[in-house]
């Protein structure tokens, strides 16, 4: 994924990867963070939308601070 982000001209310096089989709490963790981080916007995108990542990042820069979630990256 990091190489794909770099090809799209995106930074890979910050972030966290939640990895594990279904049922380990990844989505629950994101929902918790999105609900409990005050004054923060959450952008959720599907892995199929990675081609539009630049647009998401531009939006994220405007709405800072932002939690950007890319769901179901397999």
C-alpha positions as CSV (number, residue, x, y, z in Angstrom):
1,X,0.0,0.0,0.0
2,X,2.8,2.4,0.8
3,X,4.2,2.1,-2.8
4,X,0.7,2.8,-4.2
5,X,0.4,5.9,-2.0
6,X,3.8,7.1,-3.1
7,X,2.9,6.6,-6.8
8,X,-0.1,8.8,-6.2
9,X,2.2,11.5,-4.7
10,X,1.0,11.0,-1.1
11,X,3.0,11.1,2.1
12,X,3.4,7.9,4.1
13,X,5.0,9.5,7.1
14,X,2.1,9.3,9.4
15,X,-0.5,6.7,10.1
16,X,-1.4,3.5,11.7
17,X,-2.3,0.2,10.2
18,X,-4.9,-2.0,11.9
19,X,-4.4,-5.5,10.7
20,X,-6.0,-8.8,11.6
21,X,-8.7,-11.3,10.7
22,X,-12.4,-10.4,10.8
23,X,-13.8,-10.0,14.3
24,X,-10.6,-8.6,15.9
25,X,-12.1,-5.1,16.5
26,X,-10.5,-3.0,13.8
27,X,-13.8,-1.4,12.7
28,X,-14.9,-1.0,16.3
29,X,-11.6,0.8,17.1
30,X,-12.1,3.2,14.3
31,X,-15.7,3.9,15.3
32,X,-14.6,4.5,18.8
33,X,-11.9,7.0,17.7
34,X,-14.3,8.7,15.3
35,X,-16.9,9.2,18.0
36,X,-14.6,10.2,20.8
37,X,-12.0,12.5,19.2
38,X,-13.4,15.9,19.8
39,X,-13.3,18.5,17.1
40,X,-12.0,16.1,14.5
41,X,-13.5,15.1,11.1
42,X,-13.4,11.5,10.0
43,X,-13.2,10.7,6.3
44,X,-13.9,7.0,5.4
45,X,-13.0,5.7,2.0
46,X,-13.2,2.3,0.5
47,X,-10.0,0.7,-0.8
48,X,-11.5,0.8,-4.3
49,X,-11.4,4.6,-4.1
50,X,-7.6,4.7,-3.8
51,X,-7.5,6.4,-7.2
52,X,-9.3,9.4,-5.6
53,X,-6.9,9.5,-2.7
54,X,-5.4,12.9,-3.8
55,X,-8.9,14.4,-3.6
56,X,-9.4,12.9,-0.1
57,X,-6.1,14.3,1.1
58,X,-6.9,17.8,-0.3
59,X,-10.2,17.7,1.6
60,X,-8.4,16.4,4.7
61,X,-5.9,19.4,4.6
62,X,-8.9,21.8,4.5
63,X,-10.7,20.1,7.4
64,X,-7.7,19.5,9.7
65,X,-7.5,17.8,12.1
66,X,-8.8,14.7,10.3
67,X,-8.8,11.0,10.7
68,X,-8.6,9.3,7.3
69,X,-9.7,5.7,7.2
70,X,-9.2,3.4,4.2
71,X,-11.5,0.4,4.7
72,X,-10.9,-3.1,3.6
73,X,-7.5,-2.9,2.0
74,X,-6.7,-6.4,1.1
